[in-house]
Amino acid sequence: MSVNTFGRVLRYTTWGESHGPGLGAVVDGCPPGLPLREKDIQPFMDARKPGQSKYTTQRKEADAVRILSGVFENAEGEQVTTGTPIHLMIENTDQRSKDYSEIAQSYRPGHADYTYDAKYGIRDYRGGGRSSARETAARVAAGAVARLIIPEVTITAYVCELGGDRIDHDAIDYDQIGQNPFFCPDSWAAKRWEELVEKARKDGSSLGAVVECVAEGVPAGWGAPVYGKLDADLASAMMSINATKGVEIGDGFEAARLTGEQNADAMRPSNDGKPIFASNHAGGTAGGISTGQPVVCRVAFKPTSSILKPVETITADGQATEIRTKGRHDPCVGIRGTPVVEAMMALVLADHKMLHRAQCG
């Protein structure tokens, strides 16, 4: 049985394909009485939508969200959530399925073409169907609903590495994130990346990227021991994003290169009895439970599999061939993965807030 639902108390299910009539999400478990209008969701969709610069796919989609259920006017005439399932729909309006006719009988190496065929015996070759990055539009819409549940939390994601070129973390300026097409908080790195991505695009190739996400305002206590760990659910959520190949919480793999005293997030007392931490190597979690520090994770996106450069592969009947993928594709899928990472962070944190409230009040 395929699994298309994520979450425990706050659950969302995505549906639809890249080149079908539309796609969307059903969000279940959202508390009633939260103000929610389509225009509240749209800014997050606009951050992810394609065709906004020459460094992303030129597919033109408005990504306009329609709320089909789960909201109604309260006594003051304000549209609010009712506590019933919220159905969010996004129409596909700029499909060019003919671009994929050449891969109908051949598998793109690195993509899910072969594995979908191996599992189901049938696949939607038009853009990859459910395996397309287009599926993430539904996640961003669902994430906008989740943010309503955690108003105390501020979530900021940005690209911290592209094509092997890293930002200077000492130069991070959040105000720069919206000032360039790369969601980059380092203006000098953004300038370098223009040349990197443009070269990959002209060469018919692609690049990978790493997205860092920071959630500030998460109180201590969210998460649960052993099988309900906050960081484990974050890792699962981030790994579920198409093209993701790795996730780090806090220092991640770098923590394995430190000594115990270096890695320890030393604590000192404060006036309110809560600890003051000297560092945040753990990324805001300990034992799977939030510490009250910023929750930090990094997500590694592989280079886009659909490229114009010929790659050796096989046909569906096992014959050797080469494949070049025509059409409109992101030269670096990690760029537009940034709003998706924010959405998944919001969905996990909102779910854990509600789980915490259910047990601990």
N, C-alpha and C positions, 0 to 999 in steps of 0.2 A: 504494500500500500504506500502510495506517495504521501509525503508529509509536506503540507503547504501552510501549516499553522505554527505560530511561535508564541510563547508566553504561557503564563500560568493563570493569573487573575486577569490581567489585561492581555487579551489574546487577539492576534490579527492573522487573517488569512489573505494571501494574495492570489490573484487569478489573472488569466489572460496571456496572450502571446505577443511577441514583438510586431508581427505583421497581421494580427487578427483585427477585428473591429475596434477593440479597446482592451483595457486592462484596469485593474483596480485592487481595492482591498476592502475587507469587512473587518471592522474593529469591534470586538465584543468585550464587555466588562468595564467599559468607561463609566465613571460615576455620572449621575445626572446633575443637571444644573450648571454645567460649564458652558460659557458662551462660545459658540462655534458657528462660523459662517464660511462660505466658500472663499471669500476674500482673505480670511485669516490663514488659510492653507496655501494660497497662491504664491506668496513670496518665497516659500521654501521650494515650491515646484519650479519657480523661475530661476532659482540658483542652480538647479540640476539640469534644466532642459537643454536640449542640443541646439547647435547652430548659432551660438552666441559669439563665437570668435573663430578665426581660421585654425585655431589649435584644437578644435573639437570636431566631431562629426557634423556635416552640413545638413543632416536631416532636420527639417523644419517642423517642429511640433509645438503647438501652443501649450500643451500639457495643462489645459484648463480642467479643474476638478469639479465634478458635480456630486453633491451630497444627496443621495437617494433615500436615506432613511436614518432614523436615530436622533433627529432634532425636531424641536417644536417651539412655538412661541410661549414664553412664560407670562405671568400676570402683567409684567411691565412691557410686553411686546418684543422682548429680546429673544432671538433664536438661541436656544440652549440644548445641550444634550439631554436625552430622556432616560438614559440608562439602558436602552435597547441597542441592538447592533447598528453600528454606523456603516453604511455602505457608500464607499467612495469610488467613483468611476472616472476614468480618463480615456477619452477617445483617441484612437490612432488616426491621424489625418494625412500623413505624408509617407506612406509605405511605397517602396519601389521593389516589389518582390522579384521582378525580372532580373534584378542585379544578382540574384542568388541561383539562377538557373544552372550555372556551371558547377555548383557544388551539390546539386540534388543527388548525384550519384557518387560523390567523392567526399572524403572526410577531411576537415581542416585540422591539422595537427595542433594540439594545445587547446582545441575547443571541445565542446561536449558532443560533437556530431556522432562519433563512434560509440561513446558510452550510452547515449540515449537510444541508439539503434540496438546496442547489445542488450539493454534492459527491456525496452518496450517492443522492439521489432518494427518500429515506425518512428519517424521523427519529422518535425516541422523544420525544413531546411531554410525557410524564409527568415533570415536573420537569426536563426537558432531557436525560435520559439521561446520556451520558458528559460532557456539557458542564456538568452540575450541580456545584456546590461539594461535593456529597456524595462525589464521587470522591476528594476529598482525605483522607477517612478512611483509605483504603488507604495513602496516602503516609505518614501519621503512624505507622501500624503498621510500615511498612518502615523508617522513620527510627529507630524504637526499636531495631531490629536493628542498624542502622548505628552507633548510639552505642556498642554493645558493642566495636566495632573501634577506637574512638578514645577510650579512657577518659581520656587525658591532656588532652582538650579539654572545656571548659565552654561550652555554647551558651545564650545568653539572648536572647530576642526580646521585644519590647514594642511597643505602639502609641505612636508618637511624634507623630502628628497625626490628628485626626478632624474631618471636616467643615470643614477649613480652620483649626482651632484647634490650635496646637502646644503641646507640653509645654515647660517650662523645663528645658533640659538641665543647668543648674547645680543643679537640684532633684531629679535622678534618684536614686531609692532603690529598688534591686532588691527589697527586702522588700515594697514596695507592690504589686508586679505581681500577686500572688495575693490581694490584699486588696480588689479591686474587679472588676467584671464586664468591664472593658475592657482587661485586661492592661496597665495604665497605671502607669509608675513614678513619676508625679507626682500626689500625692493631690489637689492643687488642680485640676489639669486633669481628673481623673476626676470631680470634682464638677460641673464645667462640662459635661462630656460627657453626664452624666445628662439634663440638660435638652435638649441638642442632639438626642440620639438619640430621646428620648421625643417630642419635637415632630415629628421626621421620621416616626416610627411612627404617630402619631395623624393626621398629614396624608396618610398613605398613600404617602409618598415614601421616599427612602433617602439615605445619605451615603457618601462615600468615606473612605479612611483610608490612612495610611502606617505600615508596620511596619518597625522597625529591628531588626537582628539582629547580635549581637556574639559571635564565637567566640574565646575566650581559651585559650591553651595550645597553639596551632598552632605547631609548630617551623618554623624557616626551611628552605626547600627543597622544600616540596610544590608541585606544579604543574609545568608544562613550557612551553618557549617556543613561540611562534607559534600552533600549532593545538591545543595541550593546556593552554591557560592556565587557572589556577585561577579567576581572576575571570571569564573568559569562560564557563566551565562553571557558575559560580554564577549569572551573569546568565541563562543558558539555563534552568537549573533553576527559578529564581524566576519567569521569564516564562512557564513552562509551567503555573504555578498558575492555575486559573480565576479570572477577574476582575482579573488583574494587567495593568497598563498601563505600568509603568515600573520600572526598577531602577537604583540608584546604588551604586557601590562607593566606599567612603571618602567624600570630599567630593563625588564625582559631578559634577554640573553646576556646582556652586559653584567647583570647581577652575578652570573656564574664566574665572572672574572674578578670579583671583588673579594676582600676578606670579610670576616664576620663583623668586625668593628667598622669597616668602611660601609658595608651594606645596611647596618642597623640605622633605623630612623630614630635617633636619640630623642627622648622626651624630657621636657622640663615643665614644672607646674606653672599655671597661670592664675590670675586673680579669681577666675570663675570656676576653678577646679578642673577644668579641661586641660589636656596636655598641649604644650607648644612643641611642635616637631622641628628638629634641626634640619631635616631633609625629607624627601619623599621618594626614595628608591622603590618603595613598594607600590607606588602608583595609586595611593588612596585606599588600599584594601589590606587587611590582615586576617588570615583565617577565613577568607571568603566574605568578610564583613567590612563595610566602609569604616574608615578611621576618622572621617571629618575633613581630611585633606582633599585636594583636587583629585578626582579619579582620572587617570591618564592611561591611554592605550594608543598603540601604533598599529597600523594595518598596511601590509605589503600587498600591492597590486602588481600582477605580472604584466608584461607587455601584451597589448591587444593581439589576439590570435589571428584575426582577419587582416591579412596584409597583402600587398600587391606583389611582393617578391615571391618567386616560385619556391615551393617547398615540396619535398618528396612525400608522397602519401599513397594510399590505396583506394580503390573504388569499393562500392558496397559489395561487389561480387569477388573482391580479393585481388584485383589486378593492380599492378604497379602503375603509378601515374605521378604527375606533378599538379599542384594546385596554386592558383593565384586568386585571391578573393577580391572581386570588384565591388563597387558600391561605396557607401559613405560610412566611414568608420573613424573612431577616435584614435589618433596616433598615440595617445596616452590615456587609457581608460581611467587611470587613477585620479586624473584631474576632476572629472565629474563624479568620481566616487566620494569626494569630500562631503557634500550634503547628505549622501547616503549613510556615511559613517556617523554623522551627527544624528540622523534619524534613528539608527539602530541603538545608539547610546541612549537617546530619549526613551525609546520603547522598553529597553531593559531597566533603566532606572525607574520609570513609572511603574512597571510591573513589580519591582522590588519594594518600592514605597508602599504599594497596596498590600503586598505580602507581609511586610513588617507591621502595617497597621492591623492586619487581620489577626496576627498572633500577639503583638505587644501593645496594641492600642494607640 
